[in-house]
Amino acid sequence: MNKSVAFTICANNYLAHASVLGQSFKAFHPDVPFILAILDEPSPEIDYDKLPVDKIIWVHEEFPSIVNELKDIYGIAELCTVVKPPLIELLDKKGYESILYIDPDIQVFSAFTEVFRAIETHQAVLTPHICSPTGEKGHPVDKDLMRTGIYNLGFVALRMTDEVRAFVQWWNKRVQAYGYHDLKKGFFYDQIWWGYGPAFLDRVFVLRNLGYNAANWNLHERKVIKKDDSFYINDDSTPLRFFHYSHYKMENRPVIASYNQNFDLDNRPDIRPVFDGYDAYLDQMGYQSLRKIPFSFGKKPVSATEVVKQEYSRLGNVKFHVKQSLRHLLLGQRK
């Protein structure tokens, strides 16, 4: 058995993204098993045997108590990150010594040479959101990224030592209890907790190679260069290892992320070929039909109409209690 494994997590509506990841990862790592953990019920619209992965894990079958207890507490994105630590523990029990987690909205462009080298002598490999200051204008800038964590957990590589197992157990408890996306309270999925990684573990490798985890939030320090059929970052000595298309929706082009005020496909023509290729890849994997499939688990998002109704209801309750208080006050004064 190969001692390393890679996996991702998603619902049915994100299977086109996971397929792009799986196929692109296997193109450069054919000997590393790639596992897809699906947090959803099987759909008759999908032929799961045709997905470009080595194995499928149905999360609700593997962890029924976790899913049943938390499916109405967390949204689907939150729930997918909540089950990440248990899946790592599961793969550890199956005998894998090195475990790579990769977000489904990632495309791999070349081999993870530096990761596999680092994980031989380190307990964890992390990629920072940024490797240099962003400047002061726009969003997100470095002060904003602090709230979501120094390290981006769209990627992490672990070597399963006893110390790492203890960390994952602790992380699992914290994420199940506080795995919210609630920046006002200081919570951000499973990601924020890995700020403790270098403090709790002896050998954490912070991978500052700019070819890894290129994304909308670090384009200030990364220019994409296309040379023949390959992509590089800043110069032809740094191959693009993977691009993280976080919050990207092709329907919203030229926007690359709804919150990003600094960069889009118009003011950054260097990244356009990377996104053009991703769009074509997603369509090839059935994006247009898969994205419409409703997910089975996770709290459903509240619509704008429902928010307005809730606000009116809240105001109605406030008005009622104010009137009642005034009524009791006046009655009291008449006695």
N, C-alpha and C positions, 0 to 999 in steps of 0.2 A: 504493500500500500504506500502511495505517496504520502510523505510526512506533512505536506502542506495542503491546505484547502482554501478556497475562496467562496464567499457566499454573499447574497443580497436578500432583501426582504421587500415585498410589495403586495398590493391587492391586484385583482384581475385587470382593473382599469389602467394599470401601469406596466402591463406585461410587454408592451412594445419597447418601452425603455429598458426593462430588464433583459429583453432579448438582444438589444443592441449591446448592452454591457456584456452579456454572456458570450455572444459570438465574437466580439472584439477582444475580450480577455483571452478566450481560448485560442485565438489566432496567434497570439504571442506566447501563450503558456499552455501548450497542448497537453502537457503531462500533469498539470495541476487540476484536480477536480473542481468543477464550478457547480455550486448548489444554489438552487432557488427556493427560498422559503416564501410560500404564498399565504398571506393572511386574508383568507377569503374562503367562501364556499366554492366548490367546483361549478363551472358554468357550462351548460350544454352548447354554448356558442364557441367554445374554445377547444381546440385539439391540443391538449397538453403534451402529447407525445412528440409534437413537432417543435417544441420550444428548444432553442439551442443551449441546453444545459445538461449536465451529467446526472443530476438527481433533483427531485422535487420533494420538499418537506411541507406538509400541510400543517400550519401552525396551530390551528384550532384542534386538530387531532393529537398533536404532540403535547400541547399545553392547554388542555380544556379549561382547567380551573382559572388560569391567568386570564384567558380570553373572556370567559364568562363573567368574571368578577370586574373586569376593567373595560369591557366593550362599550358600556354606556357612560363611562367616565372620561375617556380620552377619545379625541378625534382619530381618524385613520392614520394620519401622519405621526401623531404622538404614539399611537398604539404600535406602529411598526418599529419605532425606536425603543419602546418599552420591552419588546420581546427580543431585542438584540442580545442582551447579556445571557438570557436562558438558552438561546441558540448557540452562543459561544460555548457555554457549559456542555450542551449536548454534543457538539462536535469534538470537544475535548474528551468526553467519555468514549467517543468512537475511535479514539486513538490518534487523532491529528495533533502534531506537535506545534505546527505554526498555522495560525488561522488569520485570514485576511477578510475583513468586512469591507464591502464597497457599495456605495449608494447606487440605486438603480438608474439614476439620471446622470450616469457617467459613461463616457466612451473611452476605451483604451486605444492608444495610438502606437505604443511600443512597449517592449518588455520592461518589467519592474526590476531591473538589474540591481539597483541600489537598495531596494526594499529587501530582497531575498539575501543580499549580502549582509545588511545590517541586522536582520532578525536572527542570524546565526550566533551573534554575540550579545544581543540586547533582548530585553523582555518585551519591549513595545516600540513601534515606529509610529510617530505622529506627524501630521503635516499642519503647519500653522496657517491660519487664514491669510496672513501677510508676513512678508519677510523684511519689510522696510516701511517707514512711515508713509501715510497716504497723502498728506497735505491737509489743508483746513476746510476746503470747500466741498459742497455736495454731500451725497449720501450713497453708500455707507463710507465713512472714514474711520480711522483707527479707534476713535473714542466710541463709535457705535458698535464696532466689532467686539469690543471688550465685553459687552453685555451678552453676546452669544458664545463667548469662549475664545481663548487664545488659539485653540486647536479645532480644526474642522473634522467632525466625526463621520463625514462622508467617506472617510477612509481611515482604517486603523489596522495595523498588523500586530499580532500578539504571539509570543512564544510561551507556551503554557507551562510555566514553572509554578511552584507552590505559591510564591508571592503574587503572581498574576492571578491565580485561581482565587486567592483571598481578596484581591482587588475587585475582580469581577463579581464575587459574592456581595461585597459591599455596594458596588455600583448597581447591581440588580435590585437591592432593597431600596436604594435611593430613587432609582428611576421608576420603579413601580409605584412609589409613594408620591414622587414629585416630578414626574415626566411631562409636565405641562409646557406648552409654549406660552409663557406669561412673563414677558420681560419686566413688567412693573414689579413683580414679586421676585425677580432674579432667577426665574426658571427658563431653561431653553432645551426642551427635549432631553435626550441622554447626553448631550454634548457638553454641557457646562461642567459636569462632574469630572471630566478628564483634565481640567485645570489642576487637579490634585495628582495626576499621573506622575509627573517628575518629582513630586514631593513624597509620594507613598512608595514608589518603586525605585530601585537602585540604578537600573540600566534602561533608561528611556532614550531612544534616539529621535531627536527632532530633525526631520528631513527637510532641509532648507533648499533642496534642489528645485528650481523654479519650473521644471518640467512636470512636476507632480501637483495635482489639485489646482490647476489653472481654472479660474472661475471669475464671475463678474466682479467679485469684491477685490480681486488683486490685479486687475488689468493695468493699474497705474505703474506696475513694476515689470509687466510682461508684454512684450510685443511678439505676435505670432508671425513666423516666417515660413512660407511654403517653398520647398525645394524639391522639384520633381513630384513624387507622390508622398513625400514625408513632410511633417511639420516640426518646427523647432521653436524655441523660446529665446528671443533676444539675439542669438547667434547660432551658427550651425554646429556648435559643440554641445548644445543642450537640447536633446530630443524632447518633444512633447510626449510625456508618458501617459497622462490622461487629462481630459477636460471634464469639468464638473458643471453641467448645465442646470444648476440649481435655480428653481423658480422660472425656468424658461418655458414659454408656450409659443409654438410656431404661429398660432393665430394672432399673436400680438406683435409680430415683427413690425418695425425694427427694434422694439423693446426687447432686451435680453433678460430683464428681471424687473418686476413691477416696482420694486423699491429703489432700483439703481438710478440715481439722477446724474451720474457722471458719464456713463458709456452706453452706446447702443450700436446697432449695425451700420448706422450712417456716419457717426463720428469715429468709428473704429473699423475701417475697411479691412484691416489686417485679419480680423477675426471672422469676417463674413464667410470665407471658404470653410472654416470649421463648422459653422452653424448651417451652411447650405448642405454640407455633407450629412450632418446629423438629421436634418429634416427629411432628406431622401431616405436615410437609413430607417428612421421611425416609420415612414410611410410603407416601406418594404416589409416591416414587421407588423403591420396591421394597426397602426396608431389610430386612424380615423374611426374604426369600429370599436376597438378595445376601450378607448377612453370614455365611451358612452355607457359602459357596463357599470351599474351601481354596485358599490361594495357592501358586503354583508355585515361587517363588524366595524365598530367605532361610532362615536357620537356624530350624528349628521350635523353639518354646518347650519347655522341659523341664517335664514334669508334676510335681506334688507327689509322686506315687508314685515317679517316677524319681529325684527328689532324695533320697528316703528310701533307695532302693536304692543310689544312689551313696554315700550317707553310710555305710550298713552295709558296703559293699564297701571303702570307705576305712578304716573302723575294723577290718575283718577283715585288711586288709593291714598295718595298724599292729600289731595283735596278733601276726600271723605274724612280723614282723620283730623284735618285742620278744622273742618266744619263741626265735627263732633266735639272737639276741644273747646271751640268758641261757644257752642250750644251749652256745654256743661258749665263753662265759665259764667255765661249770662244767667243761667238758671240759678247758679250759686249766689250771684249777686242779688237776685230778686228775693231770696229767702230772708 
